[in-house]
Amino acid sequence: MNDSDADDRQPALRLVASPQDTNAAGDIFGGWIMAQVDVAGSIAAYRRAGGRVATVAVDSLQFHQPVLVGDLVSCYAEVMKVGTTSITVHVEVVVERDSRAGIARLKVTEANLVYVALDNDGKPRPV
């Protein structure tokens, strides 16, 4: 993915990777990225469910590239499947990174997560 791959999708979440989020190697900690993926996925699930949801599974999570301090991180979330009480969401993480050749867009992470819709008592409810 590069500059020419820009599209019209709107991210569920967008933020800048900061120094406090780095691991010992100086890259952004994978757990920080996982947390952002979960937040973005939960936004899509919440909207589809029309209310409270909880993460019940991460079916897959793949790190393709490291995230660097200063990267503009965009998380795109798309509902892939809706069950009786569950919602499966695919999240793609893309960074915009300054380079000598201009701004590069790179897909760095993708994941599939499953959420369950909850009622006011925290029990599963139909979507």
Buried (B, 14 or more C-beta within 10 A) or exposed (E): BEEEEEEEEEBBBBBEBEEEBBEEEEBBBBEBBBEBBBBBBBBBBBBBBEEBBEBEEBEEBEBEBBBBBBBBBBBBBEBEEBEEBBBBBBBBBBBBBEEEEEEBBBBBBBBBBBBBBBEEEEEBBEB
